[in-house]
Amino acid sequence: MRALWRDHVVADTPDDRIVEIEGNRYFPPDSLDRSMFHASPTPYTCPWKGECQYWTLRHSQGDVHDESIDAAWSYPTPLHSAIERVGVDFSGYVAFGDEVTILP
């Protein structure tokens, strides 16, 4: 499965490594192009998953700068009960908003 943001591959992994939670596909941390991810200060805590980290996707080429604020999110240290509920440790896995296209 591949995640594309404005013609850039931001994540790529075999389908069997994707974790689906509430209709969102979460990509494993080692599948990400980390050069595109910048931590966002947007705060959020999910009542059942725990503290969330939002990510801004950013790309610069010469004088051209492009970004999508809060286009991705992850749970660096999800609650233990959330890991049990999902059935797999999804610590650091990243999901994407509508700005990112998910391809098989």
C-alpha positions in Angstrom: 0.0 0.0 0.0 1.3 3.5 -0.9 0.4 6.9 0.5 0.9 9.8 -2.0 0.9 13.5 -1.2 1.1 15.8 -4.2 3.1 13.3 -6.3 5.4 12.4 -3.4 5.4 8.9 -1.9 5.2 9.6 1.8 4.7 6.0 2.9 5.0 2.6 1.2 4.5 -0.9 2.8 3.0 -4.3 2.0 -0.7 -4.4 2.7 -0.3 -7.0 5.5 1.6 -4.4 7.6 -1.2 -1.9 7.6 -3.3 -1.5 10.7 -6.8 -0.4 10.2 -8.5 1.6 13.0 -11.9 3.3 12.7 -11.6 3.2 8.9 -8.2 4.8 8.9 -5.2 2.9 7.5 -2.1 3.3 9.7 1.3 2.8 8.1 4.3 1.4 10.2 7.0 3.9 11.2 9.7 2.3 9.1 7.6 2.8 5.9 7.6 6.6 6.1 9.7 9.1 4.2 10.6 11.0 7.4 12.0 13.9 5.4 8.5 15.0 4.6 7.1 14.8 8.2 7.3 17.7 10.6 5.8 17.6 14.1 2.8 19.8 14.5 2.0 21.6 17.8 -1.7 20.8 17.4 -2.9 19.1 20.6 -5.3 16.2 20.8 -5.9 13.3 23.1 -8.2 10.5 22.0 -10.4 9.2 24.9 -9.5 5.6 24.1 -6.2 5.7 22.1 -4.4 8.4 24.2 -2.2 11.3 23.2 -2.0 12.0 19.5 0.9 13.6 17.5 -0.1 15.5 14.4 2.3 15.9 11.4 2.6 18.5 8.8 3.7 17.3 5.4 6.2 19.6 3.9 8.3 19.6 0.7 10.7 22.3 -0.5 12.4 22.4 -3.9 14.4 25.5 -4.6 12.3 28.5 -3.9 9.0 26.4 -4.0 7.6 25.4 -0.6 4.5 23.3 -0.2 2.9 22.0 3.0 -0.3 20.5 4.4 -0.7 21.2 8.1 -1.9 18.3 10.2 -2.2 16.0 7.2 -1.1 13.0 9.2 -1.3 11.7 12.8 0.0 9.0 15.0 -0.1 7.7 18.6 3.6 7.5 19.7 2.6 5.7 23.0 -1.0 4.5 22.8 -2.8 3.4 25.9 -2.3 -0.2 26.7 -6.1 -0.8 26.6 -6.1 0.6 23.0 -3.4 -1.8 21.9 -5.4 -4.6 23.4 -8.6 -3.4 21.7 -6.9 -3.1 18.3 -5.0 -6.4 18.7 -1.6 -5.1 17.7 0.8 -2.5 19.0 0.3 0.5 16.7 2.8 2.8 18.5 4.1 5.4 16.0 2.0 4.1 13.1 0.8 7.0 10.9 -2.6 7.6 9.4 -3.4 10.3 6.8 -6.1 12.8 6.1 -7.9 13.6 2.9 -4.9 15.5 1.4 -3.1 12.1 1.0 -4.2 9.5 -1.5 -3.9 5.8 -0.5 -3.2 3.4 -3.3 -3.2 -0.4 -3.2 
